[in-house]
């Protein structure tokens, strides 16, 4: 009989008086989820959702370990033709397996043309038409052969349900109504919400057989408007999880990226993270996941007096040294006429990302959208 693991966490509790109290409330809600005893020992052996244990990871300062355990959980082979269900009868790294996150809704299924209502969560799973990886600074990342890297953004059921069914934010009209209503409650995604961004590149025949990549078949539209399909290898995965009020952030890369893509490494991996990567790669030896590495995780804007910088070479290629996932996403917002708060810092004549504590919104000009920048894709 196929074993299945479905996370059953409760919604985020609201109404607490401050960040520390909110984090405690979130932890209490998550602790009631159904999950194995300790993902820190089980994550590479069976599908284990670490989110109910986030408070324990945090208390021990094991944020990077949490990132790895969440990464393995969302990349576990999925039950065929079901959304968001890990197949406990399969081993991690099964060749040609579809990962759990790949069964989630792609943003093209959420933000539909003309603001139409999306199909329900359990609609048939279809492979999305991937986007060329045009980064937020307007640059296209290519591989060493000059071919475009490709991108997709997927949302789990909790994220999808909150956007579509609870708050009707899937359309510009829905977001405009939220902005215009002074009595509308703030946007606060539930504790179990996750969103991921994956980057892919086209593999040659030898790379397809190398065992060094999580592989999929995918299609995209080329510069001439023609549909192209190829075997792809994942070069990066960016994860955000609402296990705390300002979300938790982690970003991973495939180890060969400096040799295979035109993305320099401008921000080195911290020694402690590199040491953890070696330990986790040993645990998943013999699978493609041993060739992936955590670049870092983020749980706060600042560490002491220093702004936290976190970047992925495949996603923030040219501004790695002024990239803070959390600070950038804190600017996610809606204003009049579909306007958004500026995600770039133009101080002193330079164009760079915001880092450290986020700048305040102009009074009344914008309402925050709880760190979820994909909402700007609404039509």
Backbone torsions as a table, in degrees:
resi	resn	phi	psi	omega
1	UNK	NA	133.1	-179.8
2	UNK	-67.2	128.6	175.8
3	UNK	-89.6	137.8	-178.5
4	UNK	-129.0	145.2	177.0
5	UNK	-121.8	118.5	177.4
6	UNK	-123.6	127.1	-179.6
7	UNK	-78.1	129.9	-172.4
8	UNK	-117.4	31.9	-176.6
9	UNK	-61.4	156.9	179.8
10	UNK	-86.0	171.0	-179.9
11	UNK	-73.3	158.2	177.5
12	UNK	-59.8	129.0	175.2
13	UNK	-78.4	139.2	-176.7
14	UNK	-119.0	172.9	173.7
15	UNK	92.0	7.3	178.9
16	UNK	-79.2	158.6	-169.3
17	UNK	-84.7	-11.3	-177.7
18	UNK	-165.4	174.6	-176.0
19	UNK	-58.9	-47.4	-177.6
20	UNK	-60.5	-42.6	179.0
21	UNK	-67.2	-38.6	178.5
22	UNK	-62.9	-42.2	-179.8
23	UNK	-63.6	-38.3	176.7
24	UNK	-63.3	-42.3	179.9
25	UNK	-63.0	-43.2	178.1
26	UNK	-59.7	-45.5	-178.4
27	UNK	-61.0	-40.4	178.8
28	UNK	-64.0	-40.1	178.4
29	UNK	-64.6	-45.7	-178.4
30	UNK	-66.9	-31.4	-176.4
31	UNK	-65.3	-16.5	179.5
32	UNK	-88.1	0.8	178.3
33	UNK	-72.1	155.9	177.2
34	UNK	-86.9	119.1	-177.9
35	UNK	-159.6	156.4	174.7
36	UNK	-60.2	169.0	-169.1
37	UNK	-64.1	-46.9	-174.3
38	UNK	-152.3	105.5	-178.1
39	UNK	-66.6	-18.6	-178.7
40	UNK	-66.0	-18.7	176.8
41	UNK	-111.5	-12.2	-172.5
42	UNK	-112.5	-12.9	-165.9
43	UNK	-57.3	-33.4	-178.2
44	UNK	-89.2	-8.2	-176.6
45	UNK	-101.6	-32.4	-179.4
46	UNK	-152.9	158.9	-178.7
47	UNK	-64.8	118.8	-174.2
48	UNK	-136.0	115.0	-179.1
49	UNK	-82.7	113.5	-175.9
50	UNK	-81.2	-8.0	-171.7
51	UNK	-60.8	-39.0	177.0
52	UNK	-60.7	-18.8	-179.0
53	UNK	-101.0	11.2	-174.0
54	UNK	-55.7	-39.2	-179.8
55	UNK	-60.5	-35.8	178.6
56	UNK	-70.3	-44.8	175.4
57	UNK	-56.4	-46.9	-176.6
58	UNK	-63.9	-41.7	-179.9
59	UNK	-61.4	-32.4	179.4
60	UNK	-91.3	2.3	-178.2
61	UNK	68.1	24.3	-174.9
62	UNK	-98.9	51.2	-179.2
63	UNK	-65.9	-40.0	-179.8
64	UNK	-68.9	-35.5	174.7
65	UNK	-63.6	-41.7	175.8
66	UNK	-58.8	-42.1	179.6
67	UNK	-59.3	-46.5	179.1
68	UNK	-63.1	-43.4	-177.8
69	UNK	-67.0	-36.7	175.9
70	UNK	-68.2	-40.3	177.6
71	UNK	-57.9	-45.9	179.9
72	UNK	-67.1	-37.9	-179.0
73	UNK	-64.3	-48.0	-176.8
74	UNK	-72.5	-18.1	178.3
75	UNK	-96.5	6.3	177.0
76	UNK	-65.7	146.1	176.3
77	UNK	-55.5	136.0	-177.2
78	UNK	-90.7	153.6	169.4
79	UNK	-63.8	128.3	-177.3
80	UNK	-57.4	137.7	173.1
81	UNK	64.2	20.9	173.2
82	UNK	-128.0	144.6	-177.6
83	UNK	-90.2	126.0	168.9
84	UNK	74.2	23.3	-176.6
85	UNK	-118.3	118.6	177.4
86	UNK	-77.7	138.8	-178.8
87	UNK	-94.4	102.0	-178.3
88	UNK	-68.2	-11.5	177.8
89	UNK	-84.1	-7.7	-178.6
90	UNK	-105.8	153.5	178.2
91	UNK	-90.7	148.9	174.2
92	UNK	-59.4	134.7	178.2
93	UNK	86.0	13.4	176.4
94	UNK	-55.6	130.0	-178.0
95	UNK	-56.9	137.3	176.2
96	UNK	61.3	18.4	179.5
97	UNK	-75.7	146.8	172.1
98	UNK	-86.1	124.8	179.7
99	UNK	-74.0	156.1	-179.7
100	UNK	-52.9	-46.1	-175.6
101	UNK	-64.4	-24.6	179.8
102	UNK	-72.3	-14.6	176.5
103	UNK	-90.2	-8.1	177.3
104	UNK	-71.0	171.2	-179.7
105	UNK	-72.7	128.4	170.8
106	UNK	-75.4	149.2	-176.3
107	UNK	-61.5	-23.6	176.2
108	UNK	-66.6	-22.1	176.2
109	UNK	-87.0	-11.5	-177.7
110	UNK	-99.3	-48.8	-179.4
111	UNK	-100.3	86.7	-169.0
112	UNK	-90.8	154.5	-179.6
113	UNK	-51.1	140.0	177.5
114	UNK	61.5	18.7	177.7
115	UNK	67.5	24.8	179.5
116	UNK	-65.4	155.5	177.6
117	UNK	-67.9	127.7	179.8
118	UNK	-64.9	157.1	172.5
119	UNK	-64.7	153.6	-177.1
120	UNK	-63.4	164.3	-176.4
121	UNK	-51.8	-44.6	-173.5
122	UNK	-87.5	20.9	172.8
123	UNK	-65.6	158.4	-176.8
124	UNK	-54.6	142.6	178.8
125	UNK	-77.5	125.6	177.0
126	UNK	-125.0	145.6	177.8
127	UNK	-71.4	127.1	-177.8
128	UNK	-73.4	154.0	168.4
129	UNK	-77.3	113.6	-174.9
130	UNK	-70.6	153.5	177.2
131	UNK	-95.8	147.2	168.2
132	UNK	-66.1	144.4	-171.6
133	UNK	-79.3	70.0	174.7
134	UNK	-81.2	109.8	-174.7
135	UNK	-73.4	168.2	-171.8
136	UNK	-68.5	-13.1	174.8
137	UNK	-91.2	7.9	175.8
138	UNK	87.2	3.8	-179.7
139	UNK	-97.6	142.0	177.3
140	UNK	-98.2	123.4	177.0
141	UNK	-83.9	129.6	178.8
142	UNK	-118.0	166.3	174.6
143	UNK	-89.3	-177.3	-175.7
144	UNK	-67.2	-17.2	176.2
145	UNK	-91.7	3.2	179.6
146	UNK	83.0	7.2	179.3
147	UNK	-85.0	147.7	-177.6
148	UNK	-69.6	143.1	164.0
149	UNK	-78.9	160.0	-171.7
150	UNK	-124.1	156.0	-171.6
151	UNK	-135.8	148.2	166.7
152	UNK	-146.2	149.4	177.2
153	UNK	-123.3	125.4	-178.5
154	UNK	-124.2	151.1	-179.2
155	UNK	-124.0	140.3	175.7
156	UNK	-77.7	178.4	-172.5
157	UNK	-62.9	-39.1	-178.8
158	UNK	-62.8	-41.9	178.4
159	UNK	-65.6	-47.6	179.5
160	UNK	-59.2	-47.3	-176.7
161	UNK	-63.0	-39.6	-179.0
162	UNK	-67.5	-42.4	-179.8
163	UNK	-67.5	-45.2	-170.0
164	UNK	-88.0	-50.6	-169.7
165	UNK	-95.4	-34.0	-175.6
166	UNK	-89.7	-41.1	-172.7
167	UNK	-120.8	-5.5	175.1
168	UNK	53.5	48.2	-178.2
169	UNK	-98.7	8.8	-175.7
170	UNK	-75.6	-11.3	-179.1
171	UNK	-124.0	157.5	174.7
172	UNK	-61.3	-36.1	179.1
173	UNK	-63.0	-40.6	179.1
174	UNK	-66.6	-39.3	178.3
175	UNK	-70.6	-36.1	177.4
176	UNK	-64.4	-39.2	178.6
177	UNK	-64.3	-40.4	176.8
178	UNK	-61.9	-45.0	-178.7
179	UNK	-63.0	-38.4	-173.7
180	UNK	-80.0	-14.3	-174.3
181	UNK	-95.9	106.6	-179.1
182	UNK	-66.5	-18.6	-179.4
183	UNK	-92.5	-3.4	-178.2
184	UNK	-66.4	132.6	177.1
185	UNK	-65.8	155.1	180.0
186	UNK	-63.5	156.2	176.8
187	UNK	-76.5	118.9	179.6
188	UNK	-140.2	101.1	-179.2
189	UNK	-64.6	152.0	179.6
190	UNK	-69.5	161.4	-173.4
191	UNK	-63.1	-24.6	-177.6
192	UNK	-90.6	5.4	-178.1
193	UNK	-68.9	138.8	174.0
194	UNK	-140.0	144.8	169.5
195	UNK	-135.6	143.0	179.9
196	UNK	-129.5	150.7	170.5
197	UNK	-123.4	125.4	179.5
198	UNK	-114.9	142.9	174.9
199	UNK	-116.1	138.0	-177.4
200	UNK	-127.3	156.6	169.6
201	UNK	-137.6	157.0	-178.5
202	UNK	-72.8	131.2	-178.9
203	UNK	-100.9	143.9	171.0
204	UNK	-84.2	176.4	-172.8
205	UNK	-60.0	-42.4	-178.9
206	UNK	-65.7	-40.5	179.7
207	UNK	-66.8	-33.9	178.2
208	UNK	-61.7	-31.6	-177.8
209	UNK	-98.4	2.2	-172.3
210	UNK	-75.4	-22.1	-175.9
211	UNK	75.0	13.2	-176.0
212	UNK	-100.8	-1.3	-175.6
213	UNK	-131.3	147.2	160.8
214	UNK	-76.3	122.0	-167.1
215	UNK	-113.2	145.9	173.2
216	UNK	-148.2	165.8	170.2
217	UNK	-98.9	131.9	-177.0
218	UNK	-148.1	160.7	-179.3
219	UNK	-129.0	154.5	178.1
220	UNK	-151.2	170.2	177.4
221	UNK	-102.4	124.8	-177.9
222	UNK	-81.2	-178.0	-175.7
223	UNK	-63.4	-21.5	179.6
224	UNK	-93.0	5.1	179.5
225	UNK	82.8	11.0	-179.4
226	UNK	-95.6	143.4	178.2
227	UNK	-78.9	128.2	178.6
228	UNK	-121.8	138.8	179.5
229	UNK	-125.5	146.5	-175.5
230	UNK	-159.7	167.2	169.9
231	UNK	-85.3	128.9	-170.7
232	UNK	-120.6	150.0	172.7
233	UNK	-117.8	138.5	-178.6
234	UNK	-76.4	125.5	178.7
235	UNK	-100.0	-19.8	-177.2
236	UNK	-158.9	151.2	171.8
237	UNK	-142.4	125.5	-179.6
238	UNK	-111.3	126.7	-177.0
239	UNK	-122.0	139.4	168.3
240	UNK	-128.6	137.9	-176.7
241	UNK	-135.2	134.6	-176.0
242	UNK	-86.4	46.9	177.6
243	UNK	-78.0	-8.8	173.2
244	UNK	-141.9	161.8	-172.4
245	UNK	-55.0	-36.4	179.3
246	UNK	-101.0	24.5	175.2
247	UNK	66.3	165.4	174.0
248	UNK	-119.4	141.4	-171.2
249	UNK	-126.3	137.9	176.3
250	UNK	-147.8	146.2	-178.5
251	UNK	-140.1	132.7	-174.9
252	UNK	-122.3	153.5	176.2
253	UNK	-139.1	156.0	171.2
254	UNK	-78.1	140.8	-168.5
255	UNK	-66.5	-22.5	-175.8
256	UNK	-88.4	2.7	-173.5
257	UNK	-53.6	-40.9	-179.9
258	UNK	-61.5	-26.4	-179.6
259	UNK	-91.6	-20.4	-171.9
260	UNK	-112.4	-17.6	178.5
261	UNK	-124.4	164.4	-178.9
262	UNK	-90.5	45.8	-180.0
263	UNK	-117.9	111.9	176.4
264	UNK	-72.0	157.5	174.2
265	UNK	-96.8	104.5	-176.8
266	UNK	-101.8	-13.0	-179.1
267	UNK	-130.0	107.2	-174.5
268	UNK	-69.2	156.3	174.1
269	UNK	-73.7	134.5	-179.5
270	UNK	-63.3	145.1	-177.8
271	UNK	-55.1	-40.6	179.9
272	UNK	-64.9	-37.2	177.7
273	UNK	-68.3	-42.1	178.1
274	UNK	-60.0	-39.8	178.7
275	UNK	-64.8	-42.9	176.9
276	UNK	-63.9	-40.0	178.1
277	UNK	-56.7	-44.4	179.7
278	UNK	-60.7	-42.0	-179.7
279	UNK	-65.8	-43.4	-178.6
280	UNK	-72.1	-36.9	177.1
281	UNK	-62.9	-32.9	175.0
282	UNK	-65.8	-39.4	-179.9
283	UNK	-65.0	-31.6	-177.6
284	UNK	-107.4	21.7	178.7
285	UNK	-56.8	142.4	-177.8
286	UNK	90.1	0.3	176.4
287	UNK	-122.7	163.4	176.2
288	UNK	-59.7	-23.6	-174.5
289	UNK	-69.8	-14.6	176.5
290	UNK	-70.6	-11.7	179.6
291	UNK	-102.4	15.7	175.1
292	UNK	-112.8	152.2	-177.3
293	UNK	-141.9	142.5	173.2
294	UNK	-74.6	126.8	173.7
295	UNK	-84.5	-28.9	177.3
296	UNK	163.6	170.2	175.7
297	UNK	-131.4	162.8	-178.2
298	UNK	-140.9	129.3	179.1
299	UNK	-129.6	-2.8	178.3
300	UNK	-151.4	162.2	177.8
301	UNK	-74.3	-35.5	-174.9
302	UNK	-129.3	149.6	166.2
303	UNK	-118.7	103.1	-171.7
304	UNK	66.1	-124.1	180.0
305	UNK	-95.3	0.1	-173.8
306	UNK	-103.0	130.5	173.0
307	UNK	-64.0	142.6	177.4
308	UNK	-81.3	128.6	176.1
309	UNK	-112.5	127.7	178.2
310	UNK	-142.7	126.6	-176.8
311	UNK	-145.4	154.3	172.3
312	UNK	-115.9	131.1	-176.2
313	UNK	-62.8	-23.9	-177.1
314	UNK	-87.6	-12.3	-173.2
315	UNK	-120.1	-35.5	177.7
316	UNK	-121.1	51.9	-166.9
317	UNK	-53.6	-51.8	-171.7
318	UNK	-95.6	-2.8	179.3
319	UNK	-131.6	38.8	-178.7
320	UNK	-59.5	-34.1	-174.6
321	UNK	-83.6	-4.8	173.9
322	UNK	-129.7	41.1	-179.2
323	UNK	-115.5	123.5	170.8
324	UNK	-130.2	109.1	-177.2
325	UNK	-53.6	-48.0	-175.4
326	UNK	-65.9	-43.8	-178.4
327	UNK	-66.8	-42.0	178.1
328	UNK	-60.4	-49.2	-176.4
329	UNK	-71.1	-19.7	174.7
330	UNK	-62.9	-18.3	179.0
331	UNK	-84.2	-4.0	178.3
332	UNK	-59.6	124.3	-168.9
333	UNK	-162.9	171.4	173.6
334	UNK	-136.4	138.2	176.6
335	UNK	-131.1	-167.5	179.5
336	UNK	-63.5	146.4	175.8
337	UNK	54.7	39.2	177.2
338	UNK	62.7	26.4	177.7
339	UNK	-77.5	157.5	-178.7
340	UNK	-134.1	152.5	174.4
341	UNK	-64.9	149.4	-177.6
342	UNK	-71.3	130.3	178.8
343	UNK	-90.5	-3.8	-178.3
344	UNK	-111.4	146.2	176.5
345	UNK	-99.5	117.0	-177.6
346	UNK	-103.2	17.6	-177.0
347	UNK	-63.0	143.0	174.9
348	UNK	59.9	27.0	175.6
349	UNK	78.6	2.3	179.2
350	UNK	-103.5	151.8	175.3
351	UNK	-109.0	115.2	-179.7
352	UNK	-150.2	166.7	177.1
353	UNK	-75.8	157.3	174.6
354	UNK	-75.9	139.7	172.6
355	UNK	-132.4	160.8	-178.8
356	UNK	76.8	-158.0	-179.1
357	UNK	-62.6	133.3	-174.5
358	UNK	-70.2	150.7	176.3
359	UNK	-68.1	147.9	179.4
360	UNK	-71.6	151.1	173.7
361	UNK	-71.7	148.2	170.7
362	UNK	-59.8	133.8	-174.5
363	UNK	-56.2	115.0	176.7
364	UNK	81.0	-8.5	-175.5
365	UNK	-79.5	-32.7	-178.7
366	UNK	-137.2	154.7	168.3
367	UNK	-115.9	136.5	-179.0
368	UNK	-71.0	149.9	-179.7
369	UNK	-115.3	31.8	172.5
370	UNK	55.0	48.1	168.2
371	UNK	72.2	3.4	-173.4
372	UNK	-99.6	95.7	-177.5
373	UNK	-72.1	-21.3	-179.5
374	UNK	-61.8	-18.7	179.4
375	UNK	-62.4	-20.9	177.8
376	UNK	-69.9	-9.1	176.8
377	UNK	-79.2	-5.8	-178.1
378	UNK	-56.4	146.4	-177.7
379	UNK	-119.7	NA	NA
